Amino acid sequence: MAMETTLRTTTAGATGSTPGARANASSRLVPARAAEPTTESGGDKLAAGTAHGAAPLRSKAASVGGALQDQVARAQQALDYLDQVASQLEAVKGELSSKLAGARTASRQQSSDTQLSAHVRQLTSTLASRRRKAGGGVDSNLNFTGKPAAQRFRIRDLDLASLRNAGPQSVAFSVGGHGGPQLSVNIDPDQTDEEIAALLNRALAPMGVNTGLDNRGGFVFATPEANWPAVKDSIAISGRGRVATDEVAPDLAPQQWAGNGNNGSNGDALRSSLREVVQALERVRRSRDAASNALSAATVEMTQATTPPPEAAEAAQEFASTASNPDYESLLALTSALVGVSRERVLALLGLR
């Protein structure tokens, strides 16, 4: 991964960025584009030789600074995505503000409604593509923490009231392919809400699920989004077997905003929608700041690393050894390892020293 980076000074695809949004990211590292996989056809022998010869070179290079590269890539993609969302939120905010500003002719009112609906549809589409575009670091509420985004959910019929009504009991959980109840907790009706939530968290955390309380005092669970498909239909509780789970809906619901339905002329609805947009913009601003800070910290750490890790020295030595042997398999390995490494990427890496 560390061998496959480049620097860029502008952000492609981000629209409507406010001035200064990239103040801490004037030079940003991006992961190199992966080479297209080889298709087996008449050149099966060539494809097999490439995979065999290039593996050692690429595996060692990929291990150099892998965690740091993940942080950089996650922050970069988060910034690009959040810029796009901010631009679209500003467009919706402008239309809502205009509708609240004063009376309009019927034709202008209809045109404004059409424009607002178009902006809302565009934003809804962008939010729906978050997991694919945001790099895995922005959650459904547009928060960025530097960690993989989490999916929040509830376990149906598992709440404080049902646990307390059952009296003192031992509850065991299992998740996915772990097979049978793994960890159990002792629940007592005299325990506080926080104590019960902490006990459930202790039981489920080793299985990749965390437990907390929402602002209504109910349980809310979370697992990394990448882990959600393996979790959502595989949680079992002793005495109940498999239990159903329900995703917690995002706070942002643009399809319900005024002007995107029959409430376009309702002043209170317009003000409520505008308030939600302003709150969303503030959340996006905080997330952009967090992502920019994370990117700056990772870039500084990368540029200040004057001594290469042992893996880098080992990878460089193996590359040199392979290059000194002019046989067919060595040339094949070198060619494969250098696929996608452009002159600009080499200059960028040299510039980090």
C-alpha positions as CSV (number, residue, x, y, z in Angstrom):
1,M,0.0,0.0,0.0
2,A,2.7,2.5,0.9
3,M,4.4,1.9,-2.5
4,E,1.1,2.8,-4.3
5,T,0.4,6.4,-3.3
6,T,0.5,9.7,-5.0
7,L,-0.1,13.3,-4.1
8,R,-2.8,15.6,-5.3
9,T,-3.6,19.2,-4.7
10,T,-7.2,19.3,-5.8
11,T,-10.2,17.2,-5.2
12,A,-12.0,15.7,-8.2
13,G,-15.7,15.3,-8.0
14,A,-16.3,17.5,-4.9
15,T,-18.6,20.3,-5.7
16,G,-19.5,23.4,-3.8
17,S,-16.6,23.3,-1.4
18,T,-16.5,26.3,0.8
19,P,-13.3,28.3,1.0
20,G,-10.7,26.9,3.3
21,A,-12.3,23.4,3.4
22,R,-9.0,22.0,2.3
23,A,-6.7,24.2,4.3
24,N,-5.2,21.2,6.0
25,A,-5.1,19.1,3.0
26,S,-3.3,21.0,0.3
27,S,-1.2,18.0,-0.5
28,R,-3.2,14.8,0.0
29,L,-2.2,11.2,-0.4
30,V,-4.4,8.9,-2.3
31,P,-4.2,5.2,-2.9
32,A,-3.1,4.1,-6.3
33,R,-5.7,2.6,-8.6
34,A,-5.5,-1.1,-8.5
35,A,-4.6,-3.0,-11.7
36,E,-7.5,-4.7,-13.4
37,P,-7.5,-8.5,-12.7
38,T,-6.1,-10.7,-15.4
39,T,-8.7,-12.7,-17.3
40,E,-7.8,-16.3,-18.0
41,S,-8.1,-17.1,-21.7
42,G,-5.5,-18.1,-24.3
43,G,-2.8,-16.6,-22.0
44,D,-3.6,-18.8,-19.0
45,K,0.1,-19.6,-18.6
46,L,1.1,-16.0,-18.5
47,A,-1.6,-15.2,-16.0
48,A,-0.6,-18.0,-13.7
49,G,3.1,-17.1,-14.0
50,T,2.3,-13.4,-13.1
51,A,0.3,-14.4,-10.0
52,H,3.0,-16.8,-8.8
53,G,6.0,-14.5,-9.4
54,A,4.5,-11.1,-8.2
55,A,3.0,-12.3,-5.0
56,P,6.1,-12.0,-2.8
57,L,6.9,-8.5,-4.1
58,R,3.5,-7.2,-3.7
59,S,2.7,-8.9,-0.3
60,K,5.7,-7.3,1.4
61,A,5.1,-3.9,-0.2
62,A,1.4,-4.0,0.8
63,S,2.3,-4.6,4.4
64,V,4.3,-1.4,4.7
65,G,2.3,1.2,6.6
66,G,-1.0,-0.6,5.8
67,A,-2.9,0.8,8.8
68,L,-1.6,4.3,8.1
69,Q,-2.6,4.1,4.5
70,D,-6.1,2.9,5.5
71,Q,-6.4,6.0,7.7
72,V,-5.3,8.3,4.9
73,A,-7.6,6.8,2.3
74,R,-10.6,6.8,4.7
75,A,-10.1,10.5,5.5
76,Q,-9.6,11.5,1.9
77,Q,-12.7,9.8,0.7
78,A,-14.7,11.1,3.6
79,L,-13.7,14.7,2.8
80,D,-14.7,14.3,-0.9
81,Y,-18.0,12.8,0.1
82,L,-18.8,15.3,2.8
83,D,-17.9,18.2,0.4
84,Q,-20.5,16.8,-2.0
85,V,-23.1,16.4,0.7
86,A,-22.4,20.0,2.0
87,S,-22.9,21.4,-1.5
88,Q,-26.2,19.7,-2.0
89,L,-27.4,20.7,1.5
90,E,-26.5,24.3,0.7
91,A,-28.6,24.1,-2.4
92,V,-31.6,22.7,-0.5
93,K,-31.1,25.4,2.2
94,G,-31.1,28.1,-0.4
95,E,-34.4,26.9,-1.9
96,L,-36.1,26.6,1.5
97,S,-34.9,30.0,2.5
98,S,-36.3,31.5,-0.7
99,K,-39.6,29.9,-0.2
100,L,-39.8,31.4,3.3
101,A,-38.6,34.9,2.2
102,G,-41.9,36.1,0.8
103,A,-44.9,35.8,-1.5
104,R,-44.3,34.6,-5.1
105,T,-46.4,34.3,-8.2
106,A,-47.9,30.9,-8.8
107,S,-45.5,30.2,-11.7
108,R,-42.4,31.1,-9.7
109,Q,-43.7,29.1,-6.7
110,Q,-44.1,26.0,-9.0
111,S,-40.6,26.5,-10.4
112,S,-39.2,26.8,-6.9
113,D,-41.0,23.6,-5.8
114,T,-39.6,21.8,-8.9
115,Q,-36.0,22.9,-8.1
116,L,-36.3,22.0,-4.4
117,S,-37.6,18.5,-5.3
118,A,-34.7,18.1,-7.8
119,H,-32.2,19.1,-5.1
120,V,-33.8,16.7,-2.6
121,R,-33.7,13.8,-5.0
122,Q,-30.0,14.5,-5.8
123,L,-29.2,14.6,-2.0
124,T,-31.2,11.4,-1.4
125,S,-29.2,9.6,-4.1
126,T,-25.9,10.8,-2.7
127,L,-26.9,9.6,0.8
128,A,-27.9,6.3,-0.6
129,S,-24.4,5.9,-2.2
130,R,-22.6,6.7,1.1
131,R,-21.1,3.2,1.8
132,R,-19.7,3.1,-1.7
133,K,-18.4,6.6,-1.9
134,A,-17.4,7.7,1.6
135,G,-14.5,5.3,2.1
136,G,-16.2,3.4,5.1
137,G,-15.5,6.2,7.6
138,V,-18.8,8.2,7.4
139,D,-21.8,6.7,9.2
140,S,-25.4,7.1,8.2
141,N,-25.7,10.3,10.3
142,L,-22.7,11.8,8.5
143,N,-20.4,11.5,11.5
144,F,-16.7,10.8,11.0
145,T,-14.6,9.5,13.9
146,G,-11.6,8.1,12.1
147,K,-12.8,4.5,12.7
148,P,-14.8,2.3,10.4
149,A,-18.5,3.4,10.2
150,A,-20.9,1.5,12.4
151,Q,-24.4,0.2,11.7
152,R,-26.8,1.0,14.7
153,F,-29.6,-1.4,15.3
154,R,-32.1,-2.7,17.9
155,I,-32.9,-6.3,18.9
156,R,-36.7,-6.7,18.6
157,D,-38.4,-7.3,22.0
158,L,-35.2,-6.9,23.9
159,D,-35.7,-3.9,26.2
160,L,-35.3,-2.9,29.8
161,A,-38.9,-3.6,30.7
162,S,-38.9,-7.2,29.4
163,L,-35.6,-7.9,31.2
164,R,-36.8,-6.5,34.5
165,N,-40.2,-8.2,34.3
166,A,-38.5,-11.6,34.0
167,G,-36.9,-11.2,37.4
168,P,-33.3,-12.3,38.2
169,Q,-32.0,-14.3,35.3
170,S,-29.0,-15.3,33.3
171,V,-29.0,-14.3,29.6
172,A,-26.6,-15.8,27.1
173,F,-25.8,-14.6,23.6
174,S,-24.2,-15.9,20.4
175,V,-23.6,-14.2,17.1
176,G,-23.0,-15.6,13.7
177,G,-21.0,-18.8,13.3
178,H,-19.7,-18.7,16.9
179,G,-22.0,-21.7,17.7
180,G,-24.3,-21.7,20.7
181,P,-24.4,-19.1,23.6
182,Q,-20.9,-17.8,24.2
183,L,-21.1,-15.4,27.1
184,S,-23.8,-15.0,29.7
185,V,-24.7,-12.1,32.0
186,N,-26.8,-12.1,35.2
187,I,-29.6,-9.5,35.1
188,D,-31.2,-8.3,38.3
189,P,-34.2,-5.9,38.3
190,D,-32.5,-3.7,40.9
191,Q,-29.7,-2.9,38.5
192,T,-29.7,0.6,36.9
193,D,-30.3,1.0,33.2
194,E,-26.6,1.8,32.7
195,E,-25.5,-1.3,34.6
196,I,-27.7,-3.6,32.5
197,A,-26.4,-2.0,29.3
198,A,-22.8,-2.4,30.5
199,L,-23.4,-6.1,31.2
200,L,-24.9,-6.6,27.7
201,N,-22.0,-4.8,26.2
202,R,-19.5,-7.0,28.1
203,A,-21.2,-10.1,26.6
204,L,-21.5,-8.9,23.0
205,A,-18.4,-6.9,22.5
206,P,-16.1,-10.0,22.0
207,M,-18.5,-10.9,19.1
208,G,-18.1,-7.5,17.4
209,V,-21.3,-5.9,18.8
210,N,-21.4,-2.9,21.2
211,T,-24.3,-2.0,23.4
212,G,-25.5,1.4,24.7
213,L,-28.6,3.4,25.6
214,D,-30.4,5.8,23.4
215,N,-31.9,9.1,24.5
216,R,-35.1,7.3,25.3
217,G,-33.5,4.8,27.6
218,G,-33.7,1.9,25.2
219,F,-30.9,-0.4,24.1
220,V,-29.1,0.5,20.9
221,F,-26.5,-1.9,19.4
222,A,-23.8,-1.2,16.9
223,T,-21.4,-3.2,14.7
224,P,-19.0,-2.2,11.9
225,E,-21.0,-1.8,8.7
226,A,-18.8,-4.4,7.0
227,N,-19.8,-6.8,9.7
228,W,-23.5,-6.0,9.6
229,P,-24.5,-8.7,7.0
230,A,-23.0,-11.4,9.1
231,V,-24.7,-10.1,12.3
232,K,-28.2,-9.0,11.4
233,D,-29.8,-12.4,11.0
234,S,-27.6,-14.4,13.3
235,I,-28.0,-13.1,16.9
236,A,-29.3,-15.8,19.3
237,I,-30.4,-15.4,22.9
238,S,-30.8,-18.3,25.3
239,G,-34.4,-19.3,25.6
240,R,-35.4,-17.4,22.5
241,G,-33.2,-18.7,19.7
242,R,-32.6,-16.4,16.7
243,V,-33.9,-12.9,17.3
244,A,-34.9,-10.2,14.8
245,T,-33.0,-7.0,14.4
246,D,-34.1,-3.6,13.1
247,E,-31.8,-1.0,11.7
248,V,-31.9,2.4,13.4
249,A,-33.0,4.9,10.7
250,P,-30.7,7.8,10.0
251,D,-31.5,11.2,11.5
252,L,-31.4,12.8,8.1
253,A,-34.6,12.2,6.0
254,P,-34.7,14.7,3.1
255,Q,-37.6,12.9,1.4
256,Q,-39.8,14.1,4.3
257,W,-38.8,17.8,4.0
258,A,-41.5,20.4,3.1
259,G,-41.7,21.3,-0.5
260,N,-41.0,17.7,-1.5
261,G,-44.7,16.8,-1.1
262,N,-48.0,18.4,-0.3
263,N,-46.7,20.7,2.5
264,G,-44.8,23.1,0.3
265,S,-46.9,26.1,1.4
266,N,-46.9,25.3,5.1
267,G,-44.7,27.9,6.8
268,D,-44.1,25.8,9.9
269,A,-43.1,22.8,7.9
270,L,-40.7,24.8,5.8
271,R,-39.1,26.3,9.0
272,S,-38.8,22.8,10.5
273,S,-37.2,21.5,7.3
274,L,-34.8,24.4,7.2
275,R,-33.8,23.8,10.8
276,E,-33.0,20.1,10.0
277,V,-30.9,21.2,7.0
278,V,-28.9,23.7,9.1
279,Q,-28.3,21.0,11.8
280,A,-27.1,18.6,9.1
281,L,-24.8,21.2,7.7
282,E,-23.3,21.8,11.2
283,R,-22.8,18.0,11.6
284,V,-21.1,17.8,8.2
285,R,-18.8,20.7,9.1
286,R,-17.7,19.0,12.3
287,S,-17.1,15.7,10.4
288,R,-15.1,17.6,7.7
289,D,-13.0,19.1,10.4
290,A,-12.4,15.7,12.0
291,A,-11.5,14.1,8.7
292,S,-9.2,17.0,7.8
293,N,-7.4,16.7,11.1
294,A,-7.1,13.0,10.8
295,L,-5.6,13.4,7.3
296,S,-3.2,16.0,8.4
297,A,-2.0,13.9,11.3
298,A,-1.5,10.9,9.1
299,T,0.3,12.9,6.5
300,V,2.7,14.4,9.1
301,E,3.3,11.0,10.5
302,M,4.1,9.7,7.1
303,T,6.4,12.5,6.1
304,Q,8.3,12.4,9.4
305,A,9.0,8.7,9.2
306,T,12.7,9.0,8.3
307,T,13.6,5.4,9.1
308,P,11.8,2.8,7.0
309,P,10.2,-0.1,8.9
310,P,11.9,-3.5,8.6
311,E,9.3,-4.6,6.1
312,A,10.2,-1.8,3.7
313,A,13.9,-2.7,3.8
314,E,13.1,-6.3,3.3
315,A,10.8,-5.5,0.3
316,A,13.5,-3.3,-1.2
317,Q,16.1,-5.9,-0.9
318,E,13.9,-8.6,-2.4
319,F,13.1,-6.2,-5.3
320,A,16.8,-5.6,-5.9
321,S,17.5,-9.3,-5.8
322,T,14.8,-10.1,-8.2
323,A,15.9,-7.3,-10.6
324,S,19.5,-8.7,-10.6
325,N,18.2,-12.0,-12.2
326,P,17.3,-11.5,-15.8
327,D,15.4,-14.7,-16.2
328,Y,11.8,-14.9,-17.5
329,E,10.1,-15.4,-14.1
330,S,12.0,-12.5,-12.5
331,L,11.1,-10.1,-15.3
332,L,7.5,-11.3,-15.1
333,A,7.4,-10.6,-11.4
334,L,8.9,-7.2,-11.8
335,T,6.5,-6.2,-14.6
336,S,3.5,-7.3,-12.5
337,A,4.7,-5.5,-9.4
338,L,5.2,-2.2,-11.4
339,V,1.7,-2.2,-13.0
340,G,0.1,1.1,-12.4
341,V,3.2,2.7,-10.9
342,S,3.5,5.9,-12.9
343,R,6.3,8.4,-13.0
344,E,4.2,10.9,-11.0
345,R,3.8,8.3,-8.2
346,V,7.5,7.6,-8.0
347,L,8.2,11.4,-7.8
348,A,5.5,11.8,-5.1
349,L,7.1,9.0,-3.0
350,L,10.6,10.5,-3.4
351,G,9.2,13.9,-2.3
352,L,8.2,12.4,1.0
353,R,11.8,11.7,2.0
